[in-house]
Amino acid sequence: MPTYDFTCTACEKRFDVFLTFSEYGKTPVTCTHCGSERVRRRMTRVRIAKSEESRMDSMADDFSGMEGLEDDPKALGRMMRKMGREMGEDLPPEFDDVVDRLESGQSPEEIESALPDLGGGDAGGDDL
């Protein structure tokens, strides 16, 4: 079944719906987050289904020469953006913010200083 992308105009969240060609346009679509019927179809790029193994192989090929990325924020940002696309999943807006900052030349340390809450809390940290 094809996947159709929608945006809810009530809660402004994005979601996907699986519909057959015959269901599309006939079956009412409601937001999977808030249940609103105020939704609109998003036109997106064509998606090609890849297995996880295929995606990982592609990333391994693309990122085999990762030496020196710690000294080149722009290259690190490009690599992260490509990796995000290869994963084929919606990433949080913070991901795009960090990648945009890297691609503009901001160092990871500067980004961490500017966005102290980015880590999202306790990730196996120092408070043992």
N, C-alpha and C positions, 0 to 999 in steps of 0.2 A: 504494500500500500504506500502511496506517496505521503510524504510529510509536508504539511502546510504550516507556515509560520504566521503567527498572529501577534498583535499588540492589543492589550486591553486599554480602552480609552478611559475607563473608570480608575483602575489602579496603576496604569502605565507599565505593567509588567509584560514581558514577552513569554510566549509559550508555543508549543508545537502541537498539532493535531494530526492524527493518522486518519485519512479518509480515502475511500476508493474513488475512482474518477466519477462514478455514477452518484456517489454521495455528495461530492463537492458542489456547493451551491444550493443543495436541497436540504441537507441536514443542518439544523441550527448549531452554531458554535458558541460555547460559553467559556469564559475565562476559567482556567484551571486553578487560578489563585483566589479569585473573589466571587466567581460565579456570575459575573455580569455578562449580559448579552451585547454590551457595547464594545465590540471588538472589530478590528480591521485587519485585513490580510497584509502581511509584509512581503514585499518582493525581495527575494534573496538570490544569492549566487547558486548555481547548480551544485549540488552535493554529489560526490562520488563516494559510495560506501567502500571503506577499506577495513580490513581486519586490523585488530590492535597490533598484531605481529607486523603487518605491512607498514603501519604508521611508525612503529618503533624502528624498523629497518631503515625507513626513509630518513628518520631523524638521526640515526646513527651515521648514515652516509653523509648527511648534510653537516653534522657537527663534529666530525672526526678531528678537525683541526681547530680545537677550541683553545689552544695555547695562546696566552697573551690577552685574553678577553678581559681579565681583571684590570688591565691598563687601558682599555679602549671601550668606554661606556657606550659609544654609538654602535659598535659591532656587537656588544652584548645585548643592546636593545633590539637590534635587527634579528639576532639569533632567538631571543625570547619571543618576539612577535611571530616569527616563523614557527617556532615550537608550539605556540598557542594555536595557530591555524591548523597545524598537523594533528593536534589532539582532537580537533573536531567537536569541542564542547564549548558552551558559553562560559566565559570566564568573568569574574567580578570586575566592575568598573575600575577598581583599584589596580588591577593588572595593567589595563591600558594606561592609567595615569603613570605608573612606574615606568612602563616601556617608553611612553612619550618623553618622560624626563631623561631616561637613558639616551634615547635617540637625539635629544637636544644637547647631549654632552655632559649632563649632570652625573657626578660619580655616585656609586651606590651609598657611600658614606653620607654625601650631601642629601640624598633622598631619604635615608634613614633619619637624619636630623630633622628634615622638613616634615616628615610623616611619622612621628614617633608611635602612633597607634596602629601602624600598618601591620605589625606582626600578629595582631588579633589575640593578644593575651598570652596565656601560658602554654608554651610549646615544648614542654620538658625542660623548663628553665632552671634557674638558680635557687629556687626557694625550697630546697629539700632540707 
